[in-house]
């Protein structure tokens, strides 16, 4: 890893805009920019204090490239821990490239993806889990994912892991010390206290592991499949939830032949709704492929919304028992998935007919996708499937698959220690499992890391961050 050279990248999105920010980091960052910066007040950039702003021009020889605002951050009090300069220029793509090319010719190289944050990690400005939270924060597109990323970036998760690791390390040191006095048969580590610590660590690890189920869906969005027979109003419902004409709607059965997906935030949580092809017997080859995809999407979804045309029940087009059979089919085929049963087009029913529906079908939701009646109640129901209690209580929620895997391995080793204590194993055998647990906990925060691991993590960042 080249952590000593000077790197440059565009920190704002590429393309035209009002302004753009170009970031330079490295020991010589300020000295590199100074010769090409003409201050409005004839300031020498190298003599200015940290965390100051300076108005002037970026120029090469007699050619002025742009009027800019230069920000100076001197290491170690900067994002990367190194000397850093940020140039705010006009947002013309031409100007952006001219400035970047100027410094590439004069001592800088282009930053790799995530290299600014990688340097922050290498320089001790943040640990590895906090660095990963930076990428999650940039990618957050709803209130819940933003809250989790902010908590992790501020060190909430890191502090919890660090505390567990330190307590375990203290006992590990005492057990290692016992090994030095093996011939004297001395116990420095109180086994009762150690059992209590191991049980407490086990409980915390289990809680963090369990939180991944919630964290994963919050981070990636909860897929909801809208299914039912053709022409029952699935596409109309999708449009009503999204409040836009996303799917084509017509009276012709089988209009939707492929799946249509879109996302929306409900109560701060992202949901990904999937409008599927209608399920029915058909000889149409294209429609058959769409129906096959419907069942694939149900497999991938976390929640299934089954929709039927309630008005058709009372004009002899659809038999109630047929609807009940279809509901049972979905329940039997996907027993683990929450199923929401919706009677659509209830605006066309009388009070007596509505009463019949609620009596005959348990836990039914009445809705009119066309008028919007019952749509809000549906979105509230979907939100109930997400355990937002931990989120509201500001508890640590795991969203990262790498962290989840390390926690599982840590728990496995801690349980070995627990059983070893119960079986009164010798200290040398306990020490082996304790070291492994410490190793996996250290992987989360980056106290244990490799170049390959860091390369894989930061390769997923955007350039300029």
Secondary structure by P-SEA (a helix, b strand, c coil): ccccbbbbbbccccccccbbbbbbbcccccccccccccccccccccccccbbbbbbbbccccccccbbbbbbbcccccccccbbbbbbccccaaaaaaaaaaaaaccccccccaaaaaaaaaaccccaaaaaaaaaaaacccaaaaaaaaaaaacaaaaaaaaaaaaaaaaaaaaaaaaaacccccccccaaaaaaaaaaaaaaaaaaaaaaaaaaaaaacbbbbbbbcccccaaaaaaaaacccccccccccccccbbbbbbbbcccbbbbbbbcccccccccaaaaaaaaaaaaaaaaccbbbbbbcaaaaaaccccaaaaaaaaaaaaaacccbbbbbbbcccccccaaaaaaaaaaccbbbbbccccccaaaaaaaaaaaacccccccccccccccaaaaaaaaaaaaaaaaaaaaaaacccaaaaaaaaaaaaaaaaaaacccccaaaaaaaaccccccc
